[in-house]
Amino acid sequence: MRHRFTLKIIGLLLVWLALGPTGGAWVWAKKSSEPQRLLEAADSCEKSLYASTEKMKYRHHWLKCIRLYEAVYKKFPKTDEAARALYRTGRLYTGIYNYSGLTKDLDEAIALYRELVEAYGQHRLADDAQYQIGRLFYKKKKDPGQAYVEFLKVDIKFPSGDMRPKARAMMDELALVLSRKTEQGDGKPGSSASHAMTRVKDIRHWSTPNYTRVVIDLERPVEYESHILKADPDLDKPRRLYVDLKNAYVSSDIESSITIEDGLLQRARAGQNDRDRVRVVAQYPQQVLQASRSGHAGSSRGWPPGAGSRPAAPGGGAPRPRP
């Protein structure tokens, strides 16, 4: 009898230690296990979906798994499972797109990956999500210029991420793609065909949460060539984009150098490169230079995408998405 009573006392003591005086430990255990349980249910759904080619033909099977993942990151947004659920939801929308061909599905996948990068930037899947954005722009949207920017964000924002080497390899591949686009430029002269020099009236920029735009104001259209220069650690120079404007000159009354410092671009400046050519340089942040010290080197001709020796309209500027 005494033995049974002792066992009851020990059992009650263990329960008290588990719960604590306020029961807080028990509450935390319930909270931490619920998102994990929901994630496992969603994973099971996804596994079943991918195991059946017949299921993958029908949209409602994809959406069923998506709703399960949504329950994780909407109910428990401040958990590790939320980031994982966001990543897998983006993967599912990419899968739907492969069957539907609907742009809205691809855009939703990109939006989900962006949400992961912005809301869970310290999570180990954040660089994976940023890499997937670049891959989708390259392989699915057929936009090598935007893809280059997205892969560059991996290099800048996640210097210790395991996706950085892959992103660099993709940047080198895209540099060749963009170079070929330059060589295939139409070469048609613009209205600057006359010998009159074109004045560069101003250089300006503005930023939004999604992109940065650098605008070069001109009197009239001119032909231009664009290039991306690799980082040069020996000269302490980061990766740079520059555009040469032909048959042009810089007005002395403009602000020829502007500071941007928005995460992707550090500054932009315009100067007289030679007697009839103006060079506008957009400088990337110093992190890119530091990245190059590990041995990566890449350069290309042809930015913006498809640009070569072709007309540039007055006031034109290429949008530069922010990281």
N, C-alpha and C positions, 0 to 999 in steps of 0.2 A: 504493500500500500504506500509506504514511504517512498519506494522507488518510483512509482507512478506519479506521485505528487511532485517529486524532484524533476521528473521529465517535463511536467506541465509548466513548472516555474522556468526551466531553461527555455522551453518553447516560447513562453510569453516574453522573456527577456530578448530573445532573438528577434521576435516581431517588433518589439519596442525599438531595438537598435536599428532595424531596417526602416521603420517609419520615422524615427526621430520624435522629439517631443511634439512637433507640430504636424507630423505626417508629410513634411516637405520632400523627403527622399522618395517616398512612394509616388507622390505626384510627379516628380521629375522622371521617374522610371516609366510612368505611363506616357508622358509627353515624348520622351525620346524614342519609345518603341513604336508609336503610332505612325509617324512618317516612314519609318523603316518598313513597317508592315504594308503600308500603301504602296511604297516603291516596289516591294517584292511582288505584289499583286499585278502592278503595271508591267514589270519585267516578265512575269509569267505570260501575260497577255501578248506582249511583243514577241516572245519566243515562239508561242503558238502560231502567231500570225506569219512569221518568217518561215515556219516549218511547213506551211501550206500554200502552194502556188495558187490554189483555188481561192483561198481567202483573200490573198493579196490582190485579186482582180476586182474586189468590191470595196468601195469607199467606206462603208459603214463599219467594216472590220478594223480599218485603220483608225477611224474616229473613236471607236470603243477604247482602244489602247491609249489614244491621245487624252481622252477624258480622264482616264485613271491617272496619268501622269500630271495632268492639270490639277487634280485634287491634291497632289503632294505639294507643288510649289505655291498654290493659292492658299491652302490651309496652314502650311508650315513654311513660310517664306524665309525664315531665318535659320534654316537647317542645311546641313550638307546634302541631304536628300533632295532639297529643292533645286540646287544647282544641277545635280545629276538628272533630275526629272526634266528640267528645261533642255538640257543637252539632248536627251533621248527624244523629247517631243520634236525638236528641230530635225533630228534624224528621221523621225516618222513622216514629217511633212515633206522631206526630201524624197522619201520613198513613195509617198502618194503622187508627187509630181512626176516621178518616173513612169507612172501609169496614166495619170490624168493629162499631163502636159499643160496644166493650168498655171498661168503666171502667178495667180494668187497663192497657190500652194508653195511655190518657190519663194515668193516674197515673205510668206509667213515663216518659213524655215529660217531665212536670213534675219527676220525681226526677232525671233526667239534666240538665235545665237547672239545677236547684239545685246539683247536684254541680259543674257548671262554674263557677257563681258562687262557690261556697265554695272550690274547689280552685285556680281560676285567676282570682281576683278582679281581677288586674291586666291580664288579657288583653283585647284590644279587643272580643272577643265576649261578655264577661261581662255588659255592660249589655244587649246584645241578648237574651241568655238570660233575664235578669230580666224584660225587657219581654215576652218570649214567655210566661213564667209568668202574668203579669197577663192577657194576651190569652186564654190557655186557660181561666183561671178565669171570665173575662167571657163569652166567646163559646161555650165548650164546656160548662163546668160550670154556667153561668148563676148565678154567685155574684158579684154586683157588689160586695158588701162586701169580700170577700177580694181581688177584683181591684183595688179601690182601694188596699188595703194593699200589694199587690205592685207596683203602679205607683209608689206612694209610695217604695218601696225604691229604685227607679231614681233618683228625685229626690234621695234622701238619700245613697245609696252611690256614685253615679256622677255627680258634679256636672259633670264635663267630658265625659261620654259623649255620643255623637251621638244616643242614643235618648231623652235627657232631654226634649227638646221634645215628642216624640210621647207620652211618658209623661204629661207635664203636660196635654196635650190630652185624653188619655183620662181623667185625673182630673177635669177639668172636665165631661166628658161624663157620667161616673159620678156626679158631684155632683148633676146634674139627675135622674138615674135614682133615686138614693137619696132625693132630695127628693120625687119623685112617690110613692115607697113610703111615705114619712111621711104624705103627704096622704091616702093610701088606707088608713091605719091603721084598725083596727076601732073604736077609741075606746071600747071597752067598759070600764066601771069595774072596778077590782079590789076587793079586800076592804078597801081604804082609803076606801071610800065614806063611812064614818062621819067625823064631824068631829074625832075624836081625832087628835092629832098623832102621827106615827110617828117614833120615835127612830132616828137613824143611829148604830149601835153601834160600827162600826169600818170602816176602809178599809185594805186590804192588797193585796199582789201577790206573785206568784212568776213566775219565768222559767225556760224550758227552751230547748234549742237551737232549737226550732221556733216558740215563741210566748211572749208575756207575757200573763198574766191579771191584771186589776185587779178586785178583789171589794169590793163595798159591802155590809156586813152591816146588815140592817134588822130591826126588830121584826116587821114585817108587810109584805105587798106594797103598793106605791104606784104611782101613775101617774107617768110620766116623759116628758120630751121631750129629744131629743138633737140636737146641732148640731156642725158643723165650721166653725171660724172661719178666715178667711184670715190669713196673716202680715201684720203691720203694722210695717214697718221704721221708720216715724217714731217709734213708741213702743217700738221694740226688742222686739217681741213676735213669737214664731214662730207657726206654724200650731198651732191648739189644737182639741181635741175637748172638748165639755162636755155633761154630762147634768144636767138640772134635775129634782129629785125633788119632787113636789108634796105639800103637806100634811105636811111633814117638818121636823125640826130636828136640829142636830148636838149630840151629847152633849159636854159640856165635858171629859169624862175620856178622850177618844180622841186619837190622834195624827192630827191633821187634814191633815197634809202628809207625803207619803212620797217619798223619792228613789228613782228607778228606774235611770236612766242605763244602759240595756241596748242602745242603738243606735237603737231606734225611739221609745221614750218616755223623756222626761227626768225627769218627776216627775208625781205626781197629788196633788190637794189637794181637800178638802171644806170648804165654808163656807156660812154662812147668807146667802143672796142677798137675801131679804126675809123678812117675818114668818113666812110659811108655806112657804117654798121653799128647798131646799138645792141648791147647785150644786157638782157634782164636775167638776173640770177636769183633763184629761190633756194634758200639754204635750209637744210634739215637740221633738227636739233643735234646737240653734241653727243647724245647717246648713240647715234648712228656711227659717229667716228669711233667711239669706244668699242662698239660692236665689231668694227673692222679690225681692231687690234688682234682679234682671235684668228684672223687669217682669211675672212670672207672678203672677196672683191668682186664687184659686178658693175657693169656699165652698159649703157645702151644708147642708141640714137632713136629719136622718134617719140617725143612726148610733147603735147598730148597724143593719144593713140591715133595712128594714121597720119600724124603730121610729118611733113618733110619740107620741101621747098614749095610752099603753097601760100595763098593769100591769107593775111590776118586782117579781120575787119576792125574798124575803129572801135575802141572801147571793149574789145574782146577780152575774155579771160576764161581760163579753164577752172572748174570747181575742184577743190582739193578736200576730200572728206577728212574729217578729224578723227583721231583715234578715240 
